[in-house]
Every structure is written in structure tokens, then in C-alpha cells.
Amino acid sequence: MDVETIDRVGVIGAGTMGSGIAQVAATHGYDVVMRDIEQEFVENGFETIDDSLGRLISNETLTEDEAADVRDRITGTTDLEDLADCDLIVEAALEDLDVKRDIFGDLDEIAADDAVLATNTSTLSITSIASATERPESVVGLHFMNPVPVMPGVEIVVGEQTDPELVDVAHEFAEDLGKTTWESDDKPGFVTNRILMPWINEGIRAFDEGVATKEDIDAGMELGTNVPMGPLTLADHIGLDICLHATETLHEELGDRYKPAYLLKRKVEAGELGKKTGSGFYEYE
């Protein structure tokens, strides 16, 4: 196993995370195949990439020619078998264990024997996902942060049977994408969400219990702890449904200290999911 042998990268999922991973990999010279289950989703992924590249051109991070080269290195498909010749495949589909296990079961059938199989899961067990294959040693967690083109870090998550050499390759690949890595054992939530989700959850509880206004809760954390955005603003940016799902997973695995805040559940039930729906804890145009 060697990062030098990776030329072609497959990405499963053309949503926010998948399109971001595809863009970053293509930016760093990899040929990318981005797959989703419907052509509409693939086209939406390319629109997201085009918007992101347009912003990079506007702020002079990329030239128009460089952006065109990035776009040309990405092809879209709805056929999973088009990923058969990829050296590394990153799954960035729905955060649902059954969905991911089904995908990895299919990948086990089509991917090359020496392909690296990675999942971008933020909370689910790498070991459980890998057990859907006959090669759990080839499965590793590559947890990119959102938005992928901007955030500098990638969490490498080691499953129970992940080959140590594969872990090294995962670090090297992420670093080749210009990212800084840290490593986590396959425990619920890993490093990032195990700590981040209760922080967000407690911010929501503090607001719901009248400790302070939402603006003052966010300001207190931003100005008092030097984080770039407070818990309520961050929850809106992540998506309240995603926060709830992650917190429910942690609650199931780790107990009542991760119990979702009542207001978080109420917001999701009302369809107020944050920035993507135009309203969450704040309003967005």
C-alpha cells in the first residue's frame, strides 16, 4: 500500500460532503468519479462544485484555467460499477448504518482487491461498516469536515481490523489533499463529534432554559473561548437534523449524557433545519 499508487478516486454521494471531497481530490491532481443514485443528484453535485470553484476564482485562489482543469478531472455517474477501477473510494452517503453497509457490500464485489475503501461517517462504527465486506482490513474512516474545500482537517478513524499500513496511507492521502490529520479509535463519535455534539446540545439547552438569548450564548462562546462561531450558529450551519441524528447515535451508544435537547427535536420536527431550509435558530435568506 502506497499513496503513490493512488491515481483515480471514487466518491459515493454527490451531496455537500461528496461534492466537496470530489472537488478537493480533483484540485490536487486526482481523476475523480463521483457517483450518486440519481442523475439529478449528480448534476446538483456539479452545480455545488461549480459554485465553489467560482468563489475561488473570485477571490483569486484559482485561475479560470485551473478551475476548468479541476472540473475536467471529475466525471459523474449513477452506476456504482464505474468505480471499479478506482484506487481509493470514499463513501459519503446518507449517515445510516444500513445504507452504508449495503454500499460496502456492493463495493466488496466490484472494487479491485487492493483498493482502499474509506467511509466519511462522522459517528457510525467503522468496524460495523467494514463487516459488510470480506476485507475489513481494507476499510478505514476518512472523516472530512464541512465545508471540505475550506476546512483544514481530516479525522482518520481506525476500525478493529483496519490494516496499520492502510492507516498510514489514509493519513498520507489526506495530507496530499492539503489537510492536517488526527487519528481516532473506532469509538462512538470519534474525537470530533464526541466532543462537539454535547457542546452544541448544551448550548441549545441553555437557550431553551432561558440562560441567555441565542445571540448572547453564541457571543459568550465566541468571545469567551475564541471559537469562530457559537453553538447555535454552528448547529444551523451543520443542519439541525444532522445534529439530532448524531446526538441520537451517541445517546444510544453512550447513555443519557448525550440525550438530545428537547428544543433540538422540536425544531427538526417543525422542519426548521437551519441554514439549508432558511430558518433554524436564526433566519437566513
Residue frames as qw, qx, qy, qz and C-alpha x, y, z in Angstrom:
[[0.000, 0.887, 0.463, 0.000, 0.00, 0.00, 0.00],
 [0.416, -0.210, 0.067, 0.882, 1.36, 3.38, -1.03],
 [0.236, 0.765, 0.294, -0.522, -0.28, 6.74, -1.67],
 [0.004, -0.507, 0.539, 0.673, 1.88, 6.99, -4.80],
 [0.116, 0.119, 0.928, 0.335, -0.22, 4.23, -6.39],
 [0.204, 0.662, 0.636, -0.340, -3.45, 6.20, -5.99],
 [0.139, -0.003, 0.423, 0.896, -4.39, 7.93, -9.24],
 [0.352, -0.337, -0.542, -0.684, -8.15, 7.51, -9.52],
 [0.090, 0.056, 0.691, -0.715, -10.52, 8.34, -6.66],
 [0.274, -0.461, -0.730, -0.424, -14.14, 7.29, -6.39],
 [0.151, -0.024, 0.455, -0.877, -16.65, 9.28, -4.34],
 [0.195, -0.435, -0.855, -0.202, -20.03, 7.82, -3.44],
 [0.145, -0.789, -0.490, 0.341, -22.53, 10.59, -2.80],
 [0.359, 0.418, 0.228, 0.803, -22.73, 13.93, -4.61],
 [0.303, -0.876, -0.372, -0.043, -24.18, 15.93, -1.74],
 [0.129, -0.968, 0.183, -0.112, -22.41, 18.60, 0.27],
 [0.602, -0.589, 0.520, 0.143, -19.68, 16.29, 1.57],
 [0.804, 0.169, 0.500, 0.274, -19.27, 14.11, -1.51],
 [0.480, 0.822, 0.141, 0.271, -19.04, 17.01, -3.95],
 [0.207, -0.930, 0.300, -0.046, -16.57, 18.74, -1.64],
 [0.721, -0.364, 0.551, 0.211, -14.36, 15.65, -1.43],
 [0.734, 0.464, 0.400, 0.295, -14.51, 15.25, -5.21],
 [0.239, 0.955, -0.020, 0.177, -13.53, 18.89, -5.73],
 [0.384, -0.814, 0.433, 0.043, -10.59, 18.76, -3.33],
 [0.787, -0.117, 0.550, 0.252, -9.27, 15.49, -4.78],
 [0.631, 0.643, 0.310, 0.304, -9.51, 16.85, -8.33],
 [0.008, -0.988, 0.140, -0.065, -7.85, 20.11, -7.25],
 [0.438, -0.677, 0.583, 0.101, -4.85, 18.08, -6.12],
 [0.202, 0.523, -0.725, -0.400, -4.49, 16.23, -9.40],
 [0.352, 0.042, 0.931, -0.089, -6.56, 13.08, -8.91],
 [0.362, -0.113, -0.624, -0.684, -9.01, 11.83, -11.51],
 [0.293, 0.059, 0.686, -0.664, -12.38, 11.52, -9.74],
 [0.312, -0.291, -0.766, -0.481, -15.55, 9.55, -10.39],
 [0.254, -0.019, 0.490, -0.834, -18.47, 10.97, -8.39],
 [0.288, -0.230, -0.864, -0.342, -21.46, 8.65, -8.10],
 [0.374, 0.030, 0.496, -0.783, -24.97, 9.13, -6.76],
 [0.380, 0.240, 0.889, -0.087, -28.17, 7.11, -7.13],
 [0.415, 0.767, 0.487, -0.047, -29.96, 9.59, -9.43],
 [0.523, 0.394, 0.215, 0.725, -28.69, 11.80, -12.26],
 [0.150, -0.889, -0.188, -0.390, -30.38, 14.80, -10.67],
 [0.669, -0.720, 0.051, 0.176, -28.25, 14.36, -7.55],
 [0.732, -0.008, 0.238, 0.638, -25.10, 14.08, -9.67],
 [0.269, 0.656, 0.261, 0.655, -25.99, 17.30, -11.51],
 [0.398, -0.895, -0.104, -0.175, -26.68, 19.05, -8.21],
 [0.778, -0.450, 0.115, 0.423, -23.24, 17.96, -7.04],
 [0.567, 0.267, 0.263, 0.734, -21.62, 19.52, -10.10],
 [0.043, -0.849, -0.226, -0.476, -23.57, 22.73, -9.50],
 [0.620, -0.777, -0.007, 0.107, -22.18, 22.83, -5.97],
 [0.746, -0.164, 0.228, 0.605, -18.66, 22.28, -7.29],
 [0.370, 0.569, 0.302, 0.670, -19.09, 24.98, -9.95],
 [0.276, -0.913, -0.153, -0.259, -20.32, 27.46, -7.33],
 [0.719, -0.617, 0.105, 0.302, -17.35, 26.66, -5.09],
 [0.668, 0.090, 0.293, 0.678, -14.86, 26.98, -7.92],
 [0.159, 0.788, 0.288, 0.520, -16.47, 30.28, -8.91],
 [0.448, -0.893, -0.023, -0.021, -15.85, 31.65, -5.42],
 [0.755, -0.364, 0.241, 0.490, -12.23, 30.50, -5.59],
 [0.496, 0.445, 0.325, 0.671, -11.82, 32.32, -8.90],
 [0.101, -0.906, -0.227, -0.343, -13.41, 35.46, -7.45],
 [0.514, -0.842, 0.153, 0.066, -11.02, 35.57, -4.51],
 [0.418, 0.770, -0.482, 0.002, -8.11, 34.72, -6.83],
 [0.663, -0.409, 0.623, -0.073, -7.30, 31.40, -5.15],
 [0.640, 0.142, 0.686, 0.315, -7.65, 29.68, -8.55],
 [0.129, 0.331, -0.398, -0.845, -7.42, 30.98, -12.10],
 [0.756, 0.298, 0.062, -0.579, -10.21, 30.21, -14.56],
 [0.620, 0.422, -0.643, -0.153, -7.95, 27.74, -16.38],
 [0.058, 0.241, -0.891, 0.379, -7.07, 25.96, -13.14],
 [0.547, 0.109, 0.514, -0.652, -10.73, 25.74, -12.16],
 [0.760, 0.382, -0.244, -0.467, -11.57, 24.32, -15.60],
 [0.418, 0.376, -0.825, 0.061, -8.87, 21.68, -15.17],
 [0.244, -0.093, 0.796, -0.547, -10.36, 20.70, -11.79],
 [0.690, 0.263, 0.238, -0.631, -13.82, 20.39, -13.31],
 [0.675, 0.447, -0.493, -0.319, -12.50, 18.31, -16.21],
 [0.189, 0.323, -0.904, 0.207, -10.94, 15.80, -13.84],
 [0.392, 0.085, 0.728, -0.557, -14.35, 14.93, -12.33],
 [0.363, -0.082, -0.712, -0.595, -16.82, 12.64, -14.07],
 [0.528, -0.090, 0.452, -0.713, -20.28, 11.83, -12.79],
 [0.382, 0.012, -0.872, -0.305, -22.22, 8.58, -12.84],
 [0.714, -0.287, 0.189, -0.611, -25.17, 6.73, -11.35],
 [0.935, 0.107, -0.331, -0.059, -23.53, 3.34, -11.94],
 [0.626, -0.699, 0.344, -0.001, -21.51, 2.03, -8.99],
 [0.910, 0.068, 0.276, 0.301, -19.56, -0.26, -11.32],
 [0.445, 0.824, -0.058, 0.347, -17.93, 2.83, -12.85],
 [0.326, -0.836, 0.397, -0.194, -15.85, 2.96, -9.66],
 [0.995, -0.067, 0.045, 0.061, -14.39, -0.50, -10.30],
 [0.756, 0.350, -0.126, 0.538, -11.02, 0.85, -11.44],
 [0.163, -0.887, 0.156, -0.402, -10.65, 3.41, -8.65],
 [0.539, 0.262, -0.648, 0.470, -7.63, 3.03, -6.36],
 [0.081, -0.151, -0.648, 0.742, -9.38, 4.67, -3.41],
 [0.262, -0.534, -0.597, -0.538, -13.12, 5.02, -2.85],
 [0.007, 0.018, 0.528, -0.849, -14.65, 7.38, -0.29],
 [0.196, -0.567, -0.769, -0.223, -18.27, 6.75, 0.68],
 [0.002, -0.065, -0.286, 0.956, -20.09, 9.94, 1.65],
 [0.323, -0.402, -0.690, -0.508, -23.69, 8.76, 1.50],
 [0.550, -0.625, -0.146, -0.535, -26.54, 9.10, 3.98],
 [0.017, -0.437, 0.742, -0.509, -25.47, 8.75, 7.62],
 [0.861, -0.128, 0.124, -0.477, -27.35, 5.49, 8.06],
 [0.404, -0.439, 0.801, 0.050, -25.62, 2.24, 9.01],
 [0.730, 0.288, 0.618, -0.051, -27.81, 0.01, 6.84],
 [0.538, 0.835, -0.008, -0.112, -27.28, 2.24, 3.81],
 [0.019, 0.799, -0.597, -0.066, -23.52, 2.27, 4.32],
 [0.566, -0.226, 0.793, -0.009, -23.33, -1.48, 4.88],
 [0.746, 0.522, 0.405, -0.081, -25.26, -2.07, 1.66],
 [0.381, 0.886, -0.253, -0.080, -22.85, 0.19, -0.24],
 [0.171, -0.661, 0.731, 0.014, -19.78, -1.53, 1.18],
 [0.732, 0.055, 0.675, -0.066, -21.25, -4.94, 0.44],
 [0.689, 0.705, 0.169, -0.031, -21.58, -3.85, -3.20],
 [0.139, 0.880, -0.454, -0.030, -18.09, -2.35, -3.22],
 [0.579, -0.401, 0.710, 0.009, -16.72, -5.65, -1.98],
 [0.784, 0.342, 0.516, 0.037, -17.98, -7.19, -5.20],
 [0.574, 0.791, 0.147, 0.152, -16.75, -4.57, -7.67],
 [0.083, -0.939, 0.332, 0.025, -13.67, -2.84, -6.24],
 [0.631, 0.497, -0.569, 0.174, -10.15, -4.02, -7.02],
 [0.829, -0.316, -0.416, 0.198, -8.60, -6.31, -4.43],
 [0.559, -0.101, -0.251, 0.784, -6.03, -3.68, -3.46],
 [0.053, -0.664, -0.229, -0.710, -8.43, -0.70, -3.41],
 [0.108, -0.056, -0.581, 0.805, -8.68, 1.43, -0.29],
 [0.280, -0.606, -0.644, -0.374, -12.29, 1.56, 0.93],
 [0.166, -0.015, -0.423, 0.891, -12.99, 4.63, 3.08],
 [0.169, -0.726, -0.649, -0.153, -16.08, 6.00, 4.76],
 [0.098, 0.430, -0.109, 0.891, -16.75, 9.62, 5.63],
 [0.534, -0.630, -0.550, -0.122, -19.05, 8.68, 8.52],
 [0.009, -0.639, 0.305, -0.706, -18.99, 11.13, 11.42],
 [0.539, -0.423, 0.455, -0.569, -20.43, 8.86, 14.14],
 [0.958, 0.018, -0.026, -0.286, -21.03, 5.31, 12.91],
 [0.702, -0.464, 0.522, 0.141, -18.73, 2.38, 13.65],
 [0.321, 0.622, -0.626, -0.344, -16.05, 1.69, 11.05],
 [0.175, -0.190, 0.964, -0.062, -15.94, -1.90, 12.26],
 [0.538, 0.398, 0.638, -0.381, -19.68, -2.35, 11.72],
 [0.532, 0.714, -0.137, -0.434, -19.46, -0.86, 8.21],
 [0.154, 0.571, -0.782, -0.197, -16.40, -2.96, 7.36],
 [0.443, -0.058, 0.872, -0.200, -18.13, -6.17, 8.49],
 [0.708, 0.530, 0.229, -0.406, -20.32, -5.95, 5.38],
 [0.526, 0.686, -0.478, -0.156, -17.21, -6.85, 3.34],
 [0.982, -0.071, -0.077, 0.154, -14.89, -9.83, 3.11],
 [0.635, 0.291, -0.185, 0.691, -11.92, -7.44, 3.54],
 [0.362, -0.898, -0.250, 0.012, -12.42, -5.41, 6.73],
 [0.641, -0.397, 0.103, 0.648, -8.68, -4.79, 6.82],
 [0.360, 0.269, 0.400, 0.799, -9.13, -2.57, 3.73],
 [0.155, -0.803, -0.447, -0.362, -11.72, -0.26, 5.34],
 [0.403, -0.157, -0.327, 0.841, -10.80, 2.98, 7.12],
 [0.002, 0.874, 0.450, -0.181, -12.55, 6.15, 8.23],
 [0.352, 0.139, 0.149, 0.914, -11.75, 9.36, 6.34],
 [0.083, -0.794, -0.569, 0.195, -13.90, 11.93, 8.13],
 [0.287, 0.329, 0.156, 0.886, -13.69, 15.22, 6.25],
 [0.048, -0.513, -0.479, 0.711, -15.02, 18.40, 7.83],
 [0.251, 0.707, 0.579, 0.319, -17.68, 20.62, 6.26],
 [0.746, 0.629, -0.030, -0.215, -17.14, 22.59, 4.03],
 [0.919, -0.061, 0.210, 0.328, -14.50, 20.24, 2.66],
 [0.593, 0.600, 0.027, 0.536, -12.70, 22.76, 0.37],
 [0.090, -0.838, 0.162, -0.513, -12.25, 25.17, 3.31],
 [0.739, -0.621, 0.204, -0.162, -11.77, 23.12, 6.47],
 [0.242, 0.727, -0.642, 0.025, -8.13, 22.12, 7.01],
 [0.316, -0.373, 0.834, -0.257, -8.55, 18.86, 8.92],
 [0.771, 0.040, -0.512, -0.377, -9.44, 15.21, 8.32],
 [0.609, -0.425, 0.566, -0.360, -10.11, 12.66, 11.07],
 [0.510, 0.282, -0.796, -0.163, -8.62, 9.23, 10.39],
 [0.728, -0.305, 0.348, -0.505, -10.64, 6.51, 12.16],
 [0.198, 0.370, -0.907, -0.045, -9.21, 3.05, 12.73],
 [0.850, -0.157, -0.189, -0.467, -11.56, 0.07, 12.69],
 [0.796, -0.438, 0.402, -0.115, -10.98, -3.07, 14.71],
 [0.857, 0.046, 0.432, 0.277, -9.40, -4.87, 11.75],
 [0.407, 0.909, -0.079, -0.035, -8.06, -1.94, 9.71],
 [0.857, 0.154, -0.061, 0.487, -4.58, -2.72, 8.38],
 [0.406, -0.737, -0.017, 0.540, -1.98, -0.41, 10.03],
 [0.392, -0.057, 0.469, 0.789, -0.40, 0.18, 6.62],
 [0.066, 0.649, 0.615, 0.443, -3.77, 1.35, 5.35],
 [0.307, -0.864, -0.293, 0.270, -3.98, 3.83, 8.22],
 [0.423, -0.452, 0.260, 0.741, -0.66, 5.29, 7.08],
 [0.244, 0.280, 0.626, 0.686, -1.96, 5.55, 3.52],
 [0.097, -0.817, -0.556, -0.114, -5.10, 7.31, 4.74],
 [0.353, -0.778, -0.051, 0.518, -3.01, 9.91, 6.58],
 [0.382, -0.232, 0.467, 0.763, -0.76, 10.38, 3.54],
 [0.173, 0.512, 0.679, 0.497, -3.70, 10.70, 1.14],
 [0.162, -0.897, -0.404, 0.075, -5.43, 13.34, 3.28],
 [0.399, -0.672, 0.144, 0.607, -2.16, 15.22, 3.67],
 [0.368, 0.065, 0.591, 0.714, -1.68, 15.09, -0.11],
 [0.028, 0.738, 0.579, 0.346, -5.02, 16.92, -0.32],
 [0.124, 0.528, -0.154, 0.826, -3.51, 19.70, 1.78],
 [0.653, -0.627, -0.182, -0.383, -5.19, 18.58, 5.00],
 [0.007, -0.460, 0.749, -0.477, -3.85, 18.08, 8.50],
 [0.721, -0.203, -0.609, -0.262, -4.89, 14.80, 10.12],
 [0.333, -0.412, 0.677, -0.511, -5.57, 13.41, 13.56],
 [0.460, 0.037, -0.870, -0.174, -6.40, 9.83, 14.46],
 [0.594, -0.271, 0.352, -0.670, -9.19, 8.23, 16.45],
 [0.124, -0.004, 0.991, -0.058, -10.03, 4.74, 17.59],
 [0.329, -0.284, -0.670, -0.602, -13.40, 3.37, 16.49],
 [0.095, -0.369, -0.728, 0.571, -15.38, 4.70, 19.45],
 [0.144, 0.767, 0.618, 0.094, -18.78, 6.44, 19.10],
 [0.034, 0.987, 0.126, -0.091, -18.44, 9.95, 17.70],
 [0.730, 0.340, -0.120, 0.580, -14.65, 9.58, 17.38],
 [0.377, -0.197, -0.276, 0.862, -12.85, 12.75, 18.57],
 [0.024, -0.180, -0.201, -0.963, -14.78, 15.49, 16.81],
 [0.491, -0.416, -0.407, -0.649, -18.44, 14.67, 17.30],
 [0.619, -0.367, -0.640, 0.271, -17.99, 13.02, 20.68],
 [0.317, -0.325, -0.305, 0.837, -16.98, 16.45, 22.00],
 [0.056, -0.073, -0.273, -0.958, -18.74, 18.78, 19.53],
 [0.376, -0.428, -0.670, -0.476, -22.27, 17.38, 19.73],
 [0.448, -0.600, -0.585, 0.310, -22.68, 17.69, 23.53],
 [0.243, -0.248, -0.058, 0.936, -21.27, 21.24, 23.25],
 [0.206, -0.195, -0.459, -0.842, -23.93, 22.13, 20.69],
 [0.463, -0.473, -0.734, -0.155, -26.59, 20.25, 22.64],
 [0.402, -0.495, -0.485, 0.598, -25.79, 22.14, 25.86],
 [0.056, -0.085, 0.127, 0.987, -25.90, 25.46, 24.00],
 [0.356, -0.341, -0.603, -0.627, -29.41, 24.57, 22.81],
 [0.500, -0.520, -0.669, 0.180, -30.45, 23.59, 26.35],
 [0.298, -0.309, -0.270, 0.862, -29.07, 26.85, 27.74],
 [0.153, -0.086, -0.311, -0.934, -31.15, 28.81, 25.23],
 [0.474, -0.392, -0.689, -0.383, -34.28, 26.73, 25.85],
 [0.534, -0.503, -0.585, 0.346, -33.91, 27.17, 29.63],
 [0.050, -0.955, -0.190, -0.221, -33.54, 30.94, 29.38],
 [0.698, -0.382, -0.034, 0.605, -29.92, 31.21, 30.47],
 [0.108, -0.507, 0.211, 0.829, -29.36, 33.88, 27.81],
 [0.640, 0.627, 0.014, -0.444, -30.57, 34.94, 24.38],
 [0.917, 0.249, 0.218, 0.222, -29.33, 32.91, 21.44],
 [0.418, 0.822, -0.159, 0.353, -27.16, 35.87, 20.40],
 [0.295, -0.794, 0.448, -0.287, -25.55, 36.10, 23.83],
 [0.907, -0.203, 0.367, 0.029, -24.96, 32.36, 24.05],
 [0.807, 0.473, 0.097, 0.340, -23.13, 32.45, 20.74],
 [0.165, 0.872, -0.234, 0.396, -21.29, 35.66, 21.63],
 [0.613, -0.679, 0.369, -0.165, -20.26, 34.25, 25.01],
 [0.917, -0.062, 0.336, 0.207, -18.69, 31.19, 23.40],
 [0.641, 0.655, 0.051, 0.398, -17.10, 33.12, 20.53],
 [0.057, 0.850, -0.254, 0.458, -15.63, 35.88, 22.70],
 [0.631, -0.636, 0.364, -0.254, -15.03, 33.76, 25.79],
 [0.836, -0.201, 0.494, 0.129, -13.43, 30.70, 24.22],
 [0.006, 0.615, -0.529, -0.584, -12.16, 32.01, 20.84],
 [0.503, 0.260, 0.802, 0.192, -14.23, 29.63, 18.70],
 [0.076, 0.021, 0.439, 0.895, -15.18, 31.04, 15.26],
 [0.469, -0.306, -0.334, -0.758, -18.92, 30.57, 15.79],
 [0.421, -0.239, 0.613, -0.624, -21.16, 29.77, 18.73],
 [0.272, 0.040, 0.960, -0.049, -23.11, 26.51, 19.19],
 [0.488, 0.576, 0.527, -0.391, -26.46, 27.73, 17.85],
 [0.380, 0.744, -0.303, -0.457, -24.98, 29.30, 14.72],
 [0.010, -0.404, 0.891, 0.205, -22.85, 26.22, 14.14],
 [0.432, 0.227, 0.848, -0.206, -25.86, 23.92, 14.57],
 [0.526, 0.699, 0.192, -0.445, -27.72, 25.91, 11.90],
 [0.277, 0.687, -0.568, -0.359, -24.76, 25.58, 9.54],
 [0.168, -0.204, 0.964, 0.039, -24.37, 21.84, 10.11],
 [0.543, -0.183, -0.579, -0.580, -28.11, 21.19, 9.88],
 [0.499, -0.355, 0.489, -0.621, -30.28, 20.55, 12.91],
 [0.953, 0.058, -0.063, -0.291, -31.39, 17.20, 11.52],
 [0.707, 0.396, -0.514, 0.281, -27.77, 16.10, 11.22],
 [0.057, -0.471, 0.594, -0.650, -27.04, 17.29, 14.76],
 [0.758, -0.210, 0.265, -0.557, -30.06, 15.39, 16.06],
 [0.943, 0.190, -0.258, -0.093, -29.13, 12.20, 14.24],
 [0.496, 0.450, -0.594, 0.446, -25.54, 12.35, 15.52],
 [0.275, -0.408, 0.530, -0.691, -26.68, 13.06, 19.07],
 [0.884, -0.096, 0.075, -0.451, -29.21, 10.22, 18.97],
 [0.841, 0.289, -0.440, 0.126, -26.47, 7.84, 17.84],
 [0.238, 0.426, -0.618, 0.616, -24.22, 8.96, 20.70],
 [0.572, -0.318, 0.323, -0.684, -27.12, 8.74, 23.16],
 [0.952, 0.025, -0.160, -0.259, -27.82, 5.17, 22.10],
 [0.775, 0.298, -0.459, 0.317, -24.16, 4.17, 22.42],
 [0.371, 0.273, -0.498, 0.735, -23.03, 6.22, 25.43],
 [0.295, -0.489, -0.730, 0.375, -26.08, 6.92, 27.55],
 [0.049, -0.869, -0.491, 0.040, -28.04, 9.84, 28.94],
 [0.328, -0.609, 0.074, 0.719, -25.21, 12.37, 29.00],
 [0.121, -0.090, 0.576, 0.803, -25.81, 12.60, 25.22],
 [0.223, 0.600, 0.758, -0.128, -29.62, 12.82, 25.38],
 [0.222, 0.404, 0.369, 0.807, -30.79, 15.27, 22.66],
 [0.071, 0.193, 0.327, -0.922, -32.13, 18.61, 23.87],
 [0.339, 0.565, 0.715, -0.234, -35.93, 18.87, 23.63],
 [0.266, 0.793, 0.007, -0.549, -35.74, 22.06, 21.56],
 [0.028, -0.420, 0.757, 0.500, -33.45, 20.38, 19.03],
 [0.214, 0.243, 0.940, 0.104, -36.03, 17.63, 18.46],
 [0.259, 0.722, 0.494, -0.409, -38.84, 20.19, 18.25],
 [0.136, 0.696, -0.314, -0.632, -37.03, 22.26, 15.63],
 [0.058, -0.194, 0.887, 0.415, -36.36, 19.21, 13.47],
 [0.230, 0.445, 0.860, -0.102, -39.98, 18.07, 13.75],
 [0.233, 0.800, 0.260, -0.488, -41.05, 21.55, 12.60],
 [0.721, 0.537, 0.275, 0.343, -38.78, 21.34, 9.57],
 [0.008, 0.978, -0.194, 0.076, -36.59, 24.20, 10.78],
 [0.954, -0.032, 0.005, 0.297, -33.26, 22.58, 9.99],
 [0.497, -0.544, 0.159, 0.658, -31.00, 25.64, 9.87],
 [0.011, 0.555, -0.337, -0.761, -29.38, 27.48, 7.01],
 [0.088, -0.002, 0.861, 0.501, -30.38, 24.94, 4.36],
 [0.006, 0.604, 0.789, 0.108, -34.10, 25.50, 5.00],
 [0.047, 0.630, 0.160, 0.759, -33.85, 29.24, 5.66],
 [0.451, -0.656, 0.188, -0.575, -34.60, 29.02, 9.36],
 [0.683, -0.086, -0.668, 0.283, -33.30, 27.24, 12.44],
 [0.419, -0.579, -0.406, 0.569, -32.23, 29.17, 15.48],
 [0.031, -0.513, 0.116, 0.850, -31.70, 32.13, 13.12],
 [0.633, 0.669, 0.329, -0.206, -33.30, 33.24, 9.85],
 [0.406, -0.298, 0.563, 0.656, -31.45, 33.05, 6.52],
 [0.505, 0.611, -0.061, -0.606, -32.21, 34.48, 3.10]]
